[in-house]
Amino acid sequence: MFFDIDGTLVPHTSSGQHLAALLGHAEVVRQAEAGYAAGTLSNAEVSVLDARGWATWAPADVRGFLASLPLVEGIAETVDWCRRHGMAPVLATLAWEPVGTYLCDRFGFEQACGPRLEVIDGRYSGEVAEHFDEMAKRDFAVRAAAHRGVELTRCAAIGDSRSDLPLFADVGLAVAFNGTPAARAAAHASAGGADLRSVLPLLGSWLAAMP
């Protein structure tokens, strides 16, 4: 069971914008993410612009900022539901690696992907250590499923926007949660609202119909 972060678990904004506001480069990230959504900037270009604003900050500083990250309701309950129904909850995201790590620690997701920032002498350098785009996100999901002995067609994904489309095309159930028009068109089903548990009836019906 794959979950996106930005726009899905983090509503109305992104973890990148939230952190940028605290790190001091909010307008840079807002414009960059708008360019990505419009298709005029690649994820790598957005990451380079965002990473510069992290320079001189320490990982512990960012970890503290993540405590105020806005999140939808029902994440813990949805993760628990997945486990009780034999599904491994995994984060498939383009959010920075510290965000996925934080959410894994807080809610019990088993694994996360995402771009990485360079750290030198205990502080972020302002450079990207590893880029990660929507195709890498899909490839991560393929590997995560294979590691568990599961075909991607027997996995589900919940997301909201452009970065989810390659994964939506390959999973057995794609759910657009508060999705953009493009995400809803690519998904098998849609749900919305401020509580992630609204996807559970869709997941339950899919599992019940699975041979």
C-alpha positions as semicolon CSV with decimal commas, in nm:
position;residue;x (nm);y (nm);z (nm)
1;M;0,000;0,000;0,000
2;F;0,175;0,313;-0,126
3;F;0,101;0,660;0,011
4;D;0,211;0,992;-0,135
5;I;0,300;1,272;0,109
6;D;0,266;1,620;-0,044
7;G;-0,095;1,708;-0,123
8;T;-0,206;1,371;0,015
9;L;-0,092;1,332;0,375
10;V;0,007;1,700;0,384
11;P;-0,307;1,891;0,273
12;H;-0,332;2,220;0,080
13;T;0,046;2,266;0,064
14;S;0,365;2,059;0,058
15;S;0,622;1,958;0,314
16;G;0,871;2,153;0,101
17;Q;0,673;2,476;0,128
18;H;0,615;2,424;0,500
19;L;0,984;2,375;0,568
20;A;1,087;2,655;0,333
21;A;0,872;2,899;0,530
22;L;1,065;2,806;0,844
23;L;1,404;2,795;0,670
24;G;1,349;3,134;0,505
25;H;1,299;3,067;0,133
26;A;0,925;3,012;0,104
27;E;0,865;3,221;-0,210
28;V;1,140;3,038;-0,402
29;V;0,978;2,702;-0,330
30;R;0,626;2,827;-0,397
31;Q;0,722;2,944;-0,744
32;A;0,931;2,634;-0,814
33;E;0,653;2,395;-0,716
34;A;0,406;2,591;-0,927
35;G;0,642;2,544;-1,220
36;Y;0,657;2,169;-1,156
37;A;0,279;2,145;-1,137
38;A;0,252;2,335;-1,467
39;G;0,513;2,112;-1,630
40;T;0,764;2,394;-1,691
41;L;1,019;2,272;-1,433
42;S;1,149;1,923;-1,367
43;N;1,165;1,778;-1,019
44;A;1,545;1,802;-1,035
45;E;1,525;2,174;-1,109
46;V;1,286;2,227;-0,819
47;S;1,513;2,028;-0,587
48;V;1,818;2,238;-0,678
49;L;1,633;2,563;-0,607
50;D;1,493;2,434;-0,279
51;A;1,820;2,277;-0,157
52;R;2,000;2,613;-0,161
53;G;1,775;2,736;0,117
54;W;1,879;2,449;0,345
55;A;2,245;2,558;0,350
56;T;2,399;2,587;0,701
57;W;2,095;2,434;0,874
58;A;2,145;2,113;1,074
59;P;1,931;1,797;1,039
60;A;1,821;1,836;1,401
61;D;1,681;2,183;1,320
62;V;1,469;2,039;1,040
63;R;1,354;1,748;1,255
64;G;1,222;2,001;1,504
65;F;1,039;2,194;1,232
66;L;0,864;1,875;1,116
67;A;0,672;1,854;1,442
68;S;0,453;2,137;1,309
69;L;0,395;1,976;0,968
70;P;0,021;2,000;0,882
71;L;-0,131;1,657;0,826
72;V;-0,470;1,510;0,745
73;E;-0,657;1,321;1,014
74;G;-0,667;0,945;1,031
75;I;-0,311;0,858;0,924
76;A;-0,235;0,636;1,225
77;E;-0,570;0,460;1,193
78;T;-0,522;0,401;0,820
79;V;-0,174;0,258;0,874
80;D;-0,317;0,028;1,142
81;W;-0,598;-0,079;0,907
82;C;-0,346;-0,169;0,640
83;R;-0,148;-0,386;0,877
84;R;-0,459;-0,563;1,007
85;H;-0,555;-0,643;0,646
86;G;-0,214;-0,779;0,551
87;M;-0,096;-0,471;0,361
88;A;0,247;-0,315;0,417
89;P;0,213;0,067;0,440
90;V;0,493;0,236;0,243
91;L;0,559;0,602;0,155
92;A;0,615;0,659;-0,219
93;T;0,697;1,028;-0,243
94;L;0,910;1,305;-0,388
95;A;0,933;1,477;-0,049
96;W;1,283;1,518;0,093
97;E;1,424;1,214;0,274
98;P;1,399;1,371;0,625
99;V;1,022;1,410;0,576
100;G;0,968;1,045;0,491
101;T;1,191;0,934;0,778
102;Y;0,995;1,150;1,021
103;L;0,660;1,010;0,908
104;C;0,790;0,651;0,923
105;D;0,903;0,708;1,280
106;R;0,581;0,882;1,382
107;F;0,320;0,660;1,217
108;G;0,492;0,329;1,148
109;F;0,521;0,335;0,770
110;E;0,765;0,060;0,677
111;Q;0,975;0,246;0,422
112;A;1,005;0,574;0,233
113;C;1,182;0,709;-0,073
114;G;1,269;1,059;-0,187
115;P;1,552;1,294;-0,286
116;R;1,843;1,342;-0,045
117;L;2,028;1,655;0,059
118;E;2,405;1,670;0,097
119;V;2,531;1,698;0,454
120;I;2,888;1,816;0,525
121;D;3,027;1,844;0,878
122;G;2,681;1,798;1,025
123;R;2,506;2,068;0,824
124;Y;2,324;2,083;0,493
125;S;2,550;2,217;0,219
126;G;2,276;2,355;-0,004
127;E;2,338;2,086;-0,267
128;V;2,133;1,783;-0,371
129;A;2,300;1,449;-0,293
130;E;2,049;1,237;-0,486
131;H;1,771;1,345;-0,721
132;F;1,441;1,159;-0,734
133;D;1,158;1,206;-0,985
134;E;0,818;1,053;-1,061
135;M;0,969;0,765;-1,260
136;A;1,211;0,686;-0,977
137;K;0,912;0,687;-0,746
138;R;0,741;0,425;-0,961
139;D;1,063;0,221;-0,977
140;F;1,097;0,238;-0,599
141;A;0,746;0,096;-0,568
142;V;0,836;-0,188;-0,805
143;R;1,136;-0,278;-0,590
144;A;0,945;-0,246;-0,263
145;A;0,672;-0,478;-0,390
146;A;0,922;-0,729;-0,531
147;H;1,109;-0,735;-0,200
148;R;0,784;-0,848;-0,038
149;G;0,710;-1,101;-0,312
150;V;0,413;-0,907;-0,448
151;E;0,329;-0,799;-0,802
152;L;0,260;-0,427;-0,840
153;T;-0,082;-0,517;-0,980
154;R;-0,168;-0,650;-0,633
155;C;-0,069;-0,321;-0,470
156;A;-0,265;0,000;-0,421
157;A;-0,149;0,363;-0,431
158;I;-0,299;0,680;-0,288
159;G;-0,186;1,013;-0,431
160;D;-0,306;1,345;-0,561
161;S;-0,108;1,486;-0,853
162;R;0,145;1,471;-1,137
163;S;0,413;1,275;-0,951
164;D;0,170;0,989;-0,887
165;L;0,070;0,923;-1,246
166;P;0,342;0,669;-1,343
167;L;0,269;0,465;-1,030
168;F;-0,108;0,495;-1,080
169;A;-0,064;0,337;-1,424
170;D;0,092;0,019;-1,283
171;V;-0,085;-0,062;-0,956
172;G;-0,399;-0,268;-0,913
173;L;-0,585;0,014;-0,739
174;A;-0,505;0,384;-0,777
175;V;-0,697;0,623;-0,551
176;A;-0,684;0,999;-0,608
177;F;-0,722;1,156;-0,264
178;N;-0,806;1,526;-0,295
179;G;-0,663;1,481;-0,640
180;T;-0,600;1,716;-0,928
181;P;-0,808;1,662;-1,244
182;A;-0,518;1,470;-1,400
183;A;-0,484;1,244;-1,097
184;R;-0,857;1,174;-1,084
185;A;-0,859;1,090;-1,454
186;A;-0,570;0,845;-1,408
187;A;-0,707;0,683;-1,092
188;H;-0,948;0,393;-1,055
189;A;-1,135;0,573;-0,776
190;S;-1,139;0,905;-0,594
191;A;-1,193;1,022;-0,238
192;G;-1,155;1,350;-0,058
193;G;-1,182;1,542;0,263
194;A;-0,970;1,608;0,568
195;D;-0,953;1,247;0,691
196;L;-0,748;0,977;0,520
197;R;-0,990;0,712;0,643
198;S;-1,225;0,808;0,361
199;V;-1,016;0,580;0,136
200;L;-1,075;0,271;0,352
201;P;-1,411;0,165;0,198
202;L;-1,244;0,174;-0,146
203;L;-0,953;-0,034;-0,023
204;G;-1,185;-0,276;0,152
205;S;-1,397;-0,333;-0,157
206;W;-1,086;-0,385;-0,371
207;L;-0,941;-0,638;-0,129
208;A;-1,270;-0,824;-0,107
209;A;-1,288;-0,857;-0,487
210;M;-0,927;-0,966;-0,525
211;P;-0,888;-1,330;-0,638
